[in-house]
Amino acid sequence: MQFDSLLGKRIVLITGKGGVGRSSVTAAIAQAAARAGKRVLVTEMADGAGQSKHSEYDDEPHNAAIHEYSPLARLFGRERLPERKEELMPGISGSLLLPLYGHELFLTSVFRVAAIAKAALHSEALRRLFQAAPSLREIGIFYCLLTFLQAKHADGGFENELILVDMPATGHALALTGLPRTLINMVARGPIADALREGQAYLTDPAQSATYVVTLPEALPVSETLELLEGLKSSNMPIGGVILNHVPRDPFTAEERREVAGMLDAAHAKEKGVLGEQSFRYFDEAKRETERLEREIKVPLLRLPDAPPGCGSLVSFLADSLLGGSP
């Protein structure tokens, strides 16, 4: 089953155009993986300066109140993901990827004393330095991820067996996955380079990591997905596949479809509109765009069906679909 390949990874980036259901798919993957016995961590990047409201850093003027609402967190009954790892439901934990927290973790690894790292981060000059360049922000996010990947469980295994990152936009996926190689070329030696190389070893290993692109069976999302797949090739991040979300089930047989098409043509000849025509035509577009994806991509295509009317929980429905069960 295609989903088994995803379950074997340590870190999975979920990306795609806005509005394709990326967060719902991320939550469904988390739920399905937890049912399969994995210890799952769901994460997303903080916006802006990198901190959420009520952060331990929010007394600083540069850290405006942000991340007030998270579609991913809402699926777990919260307004936003926690700043530090917390359990969201059995088998699933959540955490924001905060740049300044990553900087703190990095400084702690260098100074070996957490109190010194915290004190350093309260230096206005150092804080301004960390927030001055986008690459330093990405380093903080990157180090958060690395720390989660390295964490060990009491049973000797990894504490976070599967880490899911709900990427905020397609460009962020390219920026994050391409970061280690770019910075290693600039900083060849020292603790930053060592951390980047270790993280790069995870991100470029197809046995441990993958990027999945979520899309819809519509012309624009499919075109943008094909462009993103081309861009991801340059990042060296393995591409796990494309997740085609909201695939509709055509309620018409081929004969019924021909009859309805004839009725629509007759109505158009009389310059009459027909209620429901757009929905009827959508099935044709969905089929056409699905076939285009199948022709043009070189990676697995995982289909998720549109939820039926009256579906109680979209996330549970999608999790059932991923596991191959009947919702």
C-alpha positions in Angstrom: 0.0 0.0 0.0 1.3 3.5 -0.9 0.8 4.8 2.7 3.2 2.2 4.1 6.1 4.0 2.4 5.1 7.2 4.2 4.9 5.4 7.5 8.5 4.3 7.2 9.8 7.8 7.2 11.2 9.9 10.1 10.3 13.3 8.8 7.6 14.2 6.2 7.1 17.7 4.8 3.5 18.4 3.6 3.3 21.2 1.1 1.0 22.5 -1.6 -1.0 25.5 -2.7 -3.3 27.2 -0.2 -6.8 25.8 -0.1 -6.0 22.3 -1.2 -6.7 20.8 2.3 -3.0 20.6 3.4 -3.7 20.8 7.1 -6.6 18.3 7.0 -4.3 15.9 5.2 -1.5 16.4 7.7 -3.9 15.7 10.6 -5.3 12.6 8.8 -1.8 11.3 8.2 -1.0 11.9 11.9 -4.1 10.1 13.0 -3.6 7.2 10.6 0.1 6.8 11.7 -0.9 6.9 15.4 -3.4 4.1 14.8 -0.6 2.2 13.2 1.4 2.4 16.4 3.7 5.3 15.6 4.6 8.1 18.0 3.7 11.1 15.9 4.7 14.8 16.2 2.9 17.4 14.1 4.6 20.7 13.6 4.3 24.0 11.7 6.4 27.0 11.4 5.6 30.2 13.3 5.1 33.3 11.2 6.7 36.7 11.3 9.4 37.1 13.9 9.0 33.6 14.9 7.0 33.7 18.1 3.4 33.3 19.0 1.3 35.5 21.3 2.0 34.8 25.0 5.5 33.6 24.1 8.2 33.7 26.8 9.8 36.1 24.3 6.8 38.4 23.7 8.1 41.1 26.0 10.5 42.1 23.2 9.1 44.7 20.8 10.3 42.7 17.7 8.1 39.8 18.5 4.7 40.9 17.5 1.7 38.9 18.5 1.3 36.4 15.6 0.0 32.9 14.9 -3.4 33.7 16.4 -5.0 31.0 14.4 -3.8 27.7 13.1 -6.0 25.5 10.8 -3.9 22.5 11.8 -4.3 23.2 15.6 -8.1 23.7 15.1 -8.3 20.1 13.9 -7.0 19.0 17.3 -9.3 21.3 19.3 -6.8 24.2 19.8 -6.4 27.7 18.5 -2.7 27.2 18.0 0.0 24.6 18.4 1.9 24.8 21.7 5.3 26.4 21.8 6.8 23.4 23.6 5.8 19.8 22.7 2.5 18.7 24.2 0.2 15.7 23.7 -2.7 16.6 21.4 -4.4 13.2 21.5 -3.2 9.7 22.3 -0.1 8.9 20.1 0.0 12.5 18.7 2.0 15.4 20.0 2.3 18.9 18.6 4.7 21.8 18.7 5.4 25.0 16.8 8.8 25.3 15.1 10.0 28.6 16.7 13.2 30.2 15.4 14.3 31.7 18.7 13.7 28.4 20.5 15.9 26.8 17.9 18.5 29.4 18.5 18.2 28.7 22.2 18.7 25.0 21.7 21.7 25.6 19.5 23.3 28.0 22.0 22.7 25.5 24.7 24.5 22.8 22.7 27.4 25.2 22.3 27.6 26.6 25.8 26.5 23.4 27.5 24.4 25.4 30.0 20.8 26.3 29.2 20.8 29.3 31.6 23.7 30.9 29.6 21.9 30.3 26.4 18.7 31.9 27.7 20.6 34.9 29.1 22.4 35.3 25.7 19.0 35.4 23.9 17.9 38.2 26.2 20.7 40.3 24.8 19.1 43.0 22.5 22.1 43.0 20.2 22.1 39.2 19.7 18.3 39.1 19.3 18.6 41.7 16.6 21.3 39.7 14.9 19.2 36.5 14.9 16.2 38.4 13.4 18.2 40.3 10.9 18.6 37.7 8.1 16.1 35.2 6.8 18.8 32.5 6.8 19.3 32.8 10.6 15.5 32.4 11.1 15.7 29.2 9.0 18.6 27.9 11.0 16.5 28.3 14.2 13.6 26.3 12.6 16.1 23.8 11.2 17.7 23.2 14.7 14.2 22.7 16.2 13.6 19.9 13.7 17.0 18.4 14.4 16.4 18.3 18.1 13.1 16.6 17.6 14.7 14.1 15.3 17.4 13.3 17.8 15.2 13.0 20.9 15.2 9.5 22.4 12.4 7.7 24.1 12.7 5.7 27.4 12.3 2.5 25.4 15.5 3.2 23.6 13.8 4.2 20.3 13.1 7.6 19.0 10.7 9.8 20.9 9.2 11.2 17.7 9.0 8.3 15.3 7.3 10.3 12.6 7.5 14.1 12.4 5.0 15.8 10.1 5.7 19.4 9.1 2.7 21.3 7.7 4.5 23.8 5.5 2.9 27.3 5.3 3.6 27.7 1.6 5.3 26.0 -1.3 8.2 28.5 -1.2 9.0 27.6 2.4 9.5 24.0 1.4 12.2 25.0 -1.1 13.8 27.4 1.4 14.0 24.9 4.2 15.1 21.9 2.2 17.8 23.9 0.3 19.1 25.7 3.4 21.7 23.1 4.6 23.6 22.9 1.3 23.6 26.6 0.9 24.9 27.4 4.4 27.4 24.6 4.5 29.0 26.2 1.4 29.3 29.4 3.4 30.2 28.0 6.8 32.4 25.0 6.3 33.5 24.3 9.9 32.2 24.7 13.4 29.1 23.8 15.4 26.7 25.4 12.9 28.2 23.4 10.0 28.1 20.2 12.1 24.4 20.7 12.9 23.6 21.5 9.3 25.4 18.4 8.0 23.6 16.2 10.5 20.2 17.7 9.6 21.1 17.4 5.9 21.8 13.7 6.4 18.2 13.2 7.5 16.6 15.4 4.9 18.4 13.9 1.9 18.0 10.3 2.9 15.0 8.8 1.1 14.8 6.1 3.7 14.1 8.7 6.4 12.5 11.7 4.8 10.1 12.8 2.0 8.1 15.7 0.8 4.5 15.1 -0.2 2.6 17.7 -2.3 -1.1 18.0 -1.7 -3.3 19.1 -4.6 -6.8 19.0 -6.0 -8.1 17.5 -9.3 -8.4 21.0 -10.8 -6.4 22.8 -13.5 -4.6 25.5 -11.5 -3.6 23.3 -8.4 -2.3 20.6 -10.8 -0.2 23.1 -12.8 1.3 24.6 -9.6 2.0 21.1 -8.3 4.0 20.2 -11.5 6.0 23.4 -11.0 6.7 22.7 -7.4 7.9 19.2 -8.2 10.4 20.7 -10.6 11.6 23.1 -7.9 11.9 20.4 -5.3 14.3 18.4 -7.5 17.0 21.1 -6.9 16.7 20.8 -3.1 17.8 17.2 -2.9 14.9 16.5 -0.6 13.3 13.2 -1.6 9.9 13.5 -3.1 7.6 10.9 -1.6 4.6 11.6 -3.9 1.6 13.6 -4.7 -1.6 13.4 -2.5 -4.6 14.1 -4.7 -7.3 15.4 -2.2 -11.1 15.6 -2.6 -11.3 13.2 -5.5 -15.0 13.1 -6.4 -17.0 10.0 -7.1 -18.9 10.5 -10.3 -22.5 9.4 -9.5 -23.4 8.9 -13.2 -22.8 5.9 -15.4 -21.4 6.5 -18.9 -24.8 6.1 -20.4 -26.4 8.5 -17.9 -23.6 11.0 -18.5 -24.3 11.0 -22.3 -28.0 11.6 -21.7 -27.4 14.5 -19.3 -24.9 16.0 -21.7 -27.5 15.9 -24.4 -30.0 17.6 -22.2 -27.5 20.4 -21.4 -26.8 20.9 -25.0 -30.5 21.2 -25.8 -30.9 23.7 -23.0 -28.0 25.8 -24.3 -29.5 25.8 -27.7 -32.5 27.5 -26.1 -30.2 29.8 -24.2 -31.4 28.4 -20.9 -29.2 27.8 -17.8 -29.4 24.5 -15.9 -29.0 24.3 -12.2 -26.3 21.9 -11.2 -24.4 22.0 -14.5 -21.2 23.3 -12.9 -21.1 20.3 -10.5 -21.8 18.0 -13.5 -18.9 19.5 -15.5 -16.6 19.3 -12.4 -16.4 15.5 -12.7 -15.1 15.9 -16.3 -12.4 18.4 -15.1 -11.4 16.1 -12.1 -11.0 13.1 -14.4 -9.0 15.2 -17.0 -6.7 16.7 -14.4 -6.2 13.4 -12.6 -5.1 11.8 -15.9 -2.8 14.8 -16.5 -1.1 14.2 -13.2 -0.7 10.5 -13.9 0.9 11.3 -17.3 3.3 13.9 -16.1 4.6 13.0 -12.6 7.2 10.4 -11.9 6.3 9.8 -8.3 3.5 7.9 -6.6 0.0 9.4 -6.7 -2.1 8.8 -3.6 -5.8 9.6 -4.0 -8.0 10.7 -1.1 -11.8 10.6 -1.9 -14.2 13.4 -1.3 -16.0 13.0 2.0 -19.7 11.9 1.6 -22.5 14.1 2.8 -23.1 13.9 6.5 -19.5 12.7 7.2 -19.0 13.2 10.9 -15.2 13.8 10.9 -13.3 14.7 7.8 -9.9 13.9 9.4 -11.1 10.5 10.6 -12.6 9.8 7.1 -9.3 10.6 5.5 -7.3 8.6 8.0 -9.6 5.6 7.2 -8.9 6.1 3.5 -5.2 6.3 4.1 -5.2 3.0 6.0 -7.4 1.4 3.3 -10.4 0.9 5.6 -14.0 1.6 5.1 -15.0 4.9 6.8 
